[in-house]
Amino acid sequence: MIFYVYMLIHLYMPQGTTVRISLRTKTVLDDLKIHPKESYDEVISRLSHLAYDDEPMTDEELQALKEGLDDVKAGRTRSLDEIMKDLGDDKFAATLRKNGVSC
């Protein structure tokens, strides 16, 4: 009888594991919850499904990626400051730097 109860418990209880995360990560996960009772498993599952792209990259996308990497290796890059000035919003980059974001 005890074996039967044990089998039923394991059959109907969800399997899980313990994962150690930092307090900072827990805070981020808390902020990403859609509703307060959403479990961390649901948050992580939802985010991982959003991050996964099941469509393979096209030849054009692969070529553009290769060209971009070649540009970075050759030093053909621009800072965020330069780009924001060109767009007419040089205050945005200054605000980022003030908040400790490197640009």
CORGI-V896011 format. One record per backbone hydrogen bond with DSSP energy under -0.5 kcal/mol. CO is the residue of the C=O (numbers start at 0). NH is the residue of the N-H. If there is no record, write none. Layout:
co=(CO	CO)
nh=(NH	NH)
This chain:
co=(0	1	2	3	4	5	6	7	8	18	21	22	23	24	25	26	27	28	29	34	38	39	40	41	42	43	44	45	46	47	51	53	57	58	59	60	61	62	63	64	65	66	67	68	69	70	71	74	78	79	80	81	82	83	84	88	88	89	90	91	92	93	94	95	96	99	102	102)
nh=(4	5	6	7	8	9	10	11	12	20	25	26	27	28	29	30	31	32	32	37	42	43	44	45	46	47	48	49	50	51	53	55	61	62	63	64	65	66	67	68	69	70	71	72	73	75	74	76	82	83	84	85	86	88	87	91	92	93	94	95	96	97	98	100	99	101	79	80)
